Amino acid sequence: MTERNTNVIVIPARPEMANAAKTQRQLRVAAYCRVSTDDEEQLTSYEAQKNYYTDKIMTNKSWTMAGIFADEGITGTSARKRPEFLRMIRQCRKKKIDVVLTKSISRFARNTVDCLNYIRALKELGIAVIFEKENINTLETDSEILITMLGAFAQAESESISANVRWGKRQAMREGKTSIHYSSLYGYEKGEDGNAKIIPEQAEVVRKIYDMLLTGASLRMIKEFLESEGIRNTGGKECWSIASIRNILSNEKYCGDVLLQKTFIEDCISKKVVKNTGQLPMYLIQNHHEGIVSRKTFDAVQAELARRTAAKSHSKKNAPTGRTSYTSKYALSERLVCGECGTLYQRCTWSKKGKKRIVWRCVSRLEYGTKYCQHSPTLDEEPLQKAILNAINSVMSHKDILTKDLLQVMEMEQAPIPGETISLADIERRMEEINQLVREIIQKTAPTQDAKDYTEQLESVMKEMAFLKEKKAVIEQHRKENSQAMSRIESTADAIKQMPNHFTDWDESIIRQLVDTVKVVSADRIIVYLRSGTQVEQEIVKS
């Protein structure tokens, strides 16, 4: 094997050539500027920034213009909401920009994480970001620690501004000041005096929606009705969504009130909107404007919506959670109950030799056979409906008695909570006394006094305060439920007065208004429980 003589040739450094390579073409320089609001003063600043950077880049012979990227009226806490900033970053990744000029770190980003991530990404691409106010070039070795500190200050400033804005808004809420977004509020517009003004034709639609729900219609049925009638929504379209109908039914503005701080922004960085379920106080302004529906009707609708939400599924097999979506295509789907196992009945269609037969069957029997329910009968729909109508007619012939029963139910609803001997006024009076007592304890406690005695006194009164607060919440909830229940009873009484004394045809809406439950006792006997509290045992006569 022959030996190889390796030869190493040293090529001397030539710094002048490296400098010449850098200067043989102009640097492509872009500028980024941003203003936070859309007001006239800020827009003037925005135009001034654009003019400043255009002059600065174009008058430097070593630079060439790579673009002015400017966001107006956009937040600096999130890059995702700044389209021009993101377009600039894309241009950088395509190697179309060599240097980025910006006024300060707070103009570039008020989010420390965003700021550092983008600076590092551009640094890896060999692109410098120059912050004029801080005199920092990100390609310099000691720049990152300065940027981290100053970026944190910028974020803290943003958080401080956000906290001040939130405080101002909540203070305005406490004083009853509010602004209504009329563009998405069906039935209202802004009047000449700046207050809410009812739109008559839309108000009629709102009342119809409330009436339909109280007579048992589902949200889908209301949607189909509105679309079939060619009624247009707030956007001028004939297509309605379930969510928009639910919003009309649950929005307190339709009874003349305004509830403030139903949602809030979690933090100024993510700007995530969170539903207020008790994290922050709410502010209810009653009689803020003229309502389209009465408060009694509004409360009745809220009670009905709550009842439907709390309804249990009749099928444990198909709905393991036990929850169900409300359906009102057939009134008996929510009312016909098996007397043996307590499960709801379900409407079924049997077909035999081309003939169809409509029957109602216990869901437990349908899903599990005779394992849990052995003797529940299958009922033909027509005789069942006739029996229920006969039960209703037997009561409707004595409307005075039915109305009297309803009044007795209302009196029961107004009765105090069983076992309660203290009133809401007594609770509030005692709570004020405790607050005064706490103030006196703090003022009279001497520095030399034993801390144990001081602590024991405070613990004692605070325990009583906690007990009173809990008691107050129970009574207020009981009052609210009573109010809603009475609203439903009153609407039922009004409906009964307008109904005929005798029914010959089956009407789903009438059944929903009058009947609470129908219990199947046997194949030829049922018990009809009316919403007034009256119950009628009725025979099923088979044809």
C-alpha positions, 0 to 999 in steps of 0.5 A, spaced: 500 500 500 502 506 497 503 512 502 499 518 500 502 525 502 497 530 504 497 537 503 494 543 506 493 549 503 491 555 507 487 560 504 487 567 508 481 571 510 479 577 506 474 581 511 473 586 505 470 581 501 465 579 506 463 587 507 463 587 500 458 581 499 453 585 504 453 592 501 453 589 494 445 589 495 440 594 499 437 591 505 430 590 504 427 594 510 419 593 512 416 597 518 410 595 522 406 600 526 399 599 530 394 604 533 389 601 539 383 604 537 379 607 531 378 614 534 380 620 530 386 622 534 389 615 533 388 614 526 392 621 525 397 618 529 397 612 525 398 616 518 404 619 521 407 613 523 406 610 516 409 617 513 415 617 518 417 610 516 416 611 508 421 617 509 426 614 513 427 608 509 426 611 502 432 616 504 437 611 506 441 609 500 443 602 503 435 600 504 430 599 499 422 599 501 419 592 503 413 594 505 409 598 511 405 593 515 400 597 519 394 595 523 389 600 525 384 599 531 387 592 533 389 589 540 396 588 541 395 582 546 394 577 540 398 576 534 392 572 531 387 578 531 393 583 527 392 581 519 397 585 517 402 583 522 401 576 520 402 578 513 409 581 515 411 574 518 409 570 512 413 575 508 419 574 512 419 567 512 419 567 504 425 571 505 423 577 502 424 582 508 431 583 511 430 588 517 423 590 520 423 597 523 418 598 529 417 604 534 417 600 540 416 593 544 409 595 546 407 596 538 410 590 536 406 586 541 404 586 549 404 579 550 411 577 552 410 570 549 408 572 543 413 577 542 419 573 544 416 567 539 416 571 533 423 575 535 426 568 535 423 565 529 425 572 525 432 571 528 433 564 526 432 567 519 437 572 520 432 577 520 433 583 525 427 587 528 430 594 530 426 597 536 427 605 535 425 607 542 429 602 546 435 602 541 435 594 541 437 590 535 435 583 536 441 580 532 445 583 537 447 578 543 445 581 549 438 583 546 433 577 548 434 579 556 432 586 555 426 584 550 424 579 555 424 585 561 421 590 556 416 585 553 414 583 560 413 591 562 409 592 556 404 586 558 403 589 565 401 595 562 396 592 558 394 588 564 393 595 568 389 598 562 385 592 562 383 592 569 382 600 569 377 599 563 374 593 567 373 597 573 370 603 569 365 599 566 363 595 572 362 602 576 358 604 570 353 598 571 353 599 579 350 606 577 345 603 572 348 605 565 348 600 559 348 600 552 344 596 548 346 592 541 340 593 537 343 590 531 342 583 534 336 585 538 329 583 535 323 587 536 327 593 538 331 599 535 334 605 537 329 611 538 330 618 537 331 620 544 337 614 544 332 609 548 329 603 546 323 603 541 319 597 540 318 595 532 310 594 532 310 588 527 316 585 530 313 585 537 307 581 535 312 576 532 315 576 539 309 575 543 307 569 538 313 566 540 312 566 547 305 564 547 307 558 542 312 556 548 307 556 553 302 552 549 307 547 549 310 548 542 317 546 542 323 550 539 323 547 533 316 547 532 316 555 533 322 555 528 318 551 522 312 556 524 316 562 523 319 560 516 312 557 514 310 564 515 316 567 511 317 572 517 324 575 517 329 575 522 334 580 525 338 579 519 333 580 514 333 572 512 327 567 513 331 562 516 331 562 523 336 558 528 334 554 534 339 559 538 336 565 536 329 563 538 331 561 545 335 567 546 328 571 545 325 567 550 330 567 555 332 575 554 330 579 560 330 585 555 323 583 552 320 584 559 323 591 560 329 589 564 337 589 563 341 584 566 349 586 566 355 582 566 352 576 564 359 574 560 366 577 562 373 577 559 377 572 562 384 575 561 386 581 557 391 576 553 387 570 551 380 575 551 376 569 552 369 570 553 366 566 559 359 565 561 358 569 568 355 563 573 357 566 579 364 568 579 362 576 578 356 580 581 351 581 576 347 588 575 339 587 574 336 594 572 328 593 572 323 597 568 329 600 564 325 600 557 318 598 555 317 591 555 314 587 549 311 582 554 309 582 561 314 580 567 309 575 569 309 572 562 316 572 562 317 568 568 312 563 566 316 562 560 323 561 564 319 556 569 317 552 562 324 552 559 327 550 566 322 544 566 323 542 560 331 542 561 330 538 567 326 533 564 328 526 564 329 521 558 323 516 558 329 511 555 335 509 560 337 505 554 338 510 549 339 516 554 344 513 559 345 520 562 338 520 563 337 527 560 332 528 554 331 534 549 324 536 549 319 534 544 312 536 543 309 533 537 305 529 541 302 532 548 302 525 551 309 523 550 311 527 556 304 525 560 302 518 559 305 514 565 305 507 566 302 505 573 306 499 574 313 501 573 312 509 573 316 509 566 313 514 560 309 511 554 311 511 547 307 512 541 308 506 536 306 504 529 304 497 528 303 494 521 300 488 519 298 486 512 298 493 510 294 496 515 297 501 520 295 501 527 297 507 532 298 504 539 302 507 546 306 502 549 310 502 556 318 504 554 320 499 559 316 493 556 319 496 549 326 496 551 327 490 556 320 486 555 317 483 562 324 484 566 322 490 570 314 491 568 310 485 567 303 487 566 303 494 563 298 494 557 298 496 550 293 502 548 290 504 542 291 511 541 283 513 539 280 510 545 285 513 549 284 520 546 277 519 547 277 517 554 282 523 556 277 528 552 271 525 556 275 526 563 276 533 561 269 535 559 267 532 565 271 537 569 270 543 564 262 543 565 264 546 572 268 551 570 267 555 577 270 549 581 276 548 576 277 556 577 276 555 585 281 549 585 286 553 581 286 559 586 287 554 592 293 551 588 296 559 588 294 560 595 299 554 597 304 556 592 304 563 596 305 559 603 311 560 607 317 555 607 314 549 612 318 550 618 321 557 617 319 562 622 324 568 620 322 573 614 327 576 609 326 583 613 328 579 619 334 576 616 337 583 613 336 587 619 340 582 623 345 582 618 346 589 618 346 588 626 352 583 625 356 588 620 355 594 626 358 589 631 364 587 627 366 594 626 365 595 634 369 589 635 375 592 631 375 599 633 374 597 641 380 591 641 386 594 644 393 592 642 394 589 648 388 585 648 389 577 648 388 575 640 384 569 642 378 573 645 378 577 639 378 571 634 373 568 638 368 574 638 369 574 630 368 567 629 362 567 632 359 573 629 361 570 622 358 563 623 352 567 624 353 571 618 354 565 614 348 561 616 343 568 615 346 568 608 345 561 606 338 562 609 336 568 605 338 565 599 333 559 600 328 564 601 329 568 595 330 562 591 323 559 594 320 566 592 322 566 585 320 559 584 313 561 587 313 567 582 314 563 576 309 557 578 304 562 580 305 565 573 304 558 570 297 557 574 295 564 572 296 563 564 292 556 565 286 559 569 286 565 563 286 559 558 281 555 561 276 561 561 277 562 554 275 555 552 269 551 550 265 547 555 265 541 551 271 538 546 269 533 541 276 533 537 283 532 540 287 538 540 294 537 542 295 544 545 289 544 549 292 537 552 298 541 554 295 547 557 290 542 561 293 536 563 299 534 567 299 527 567 295 521 565 296 514 569 295 508 566 292 503 571 289 498 566 287 496 559 281 499 560 282 505 566 286 511 566 287 517 571 287 524 568 291 529 573 289 536 571 294 542 572 289 545 577 290 539 581 284 535 580 284 528 578 279 524 574 278 516 574 276 515 567 274 508 563 277 507 556 271 504 552 274 500 546 271 501 539 
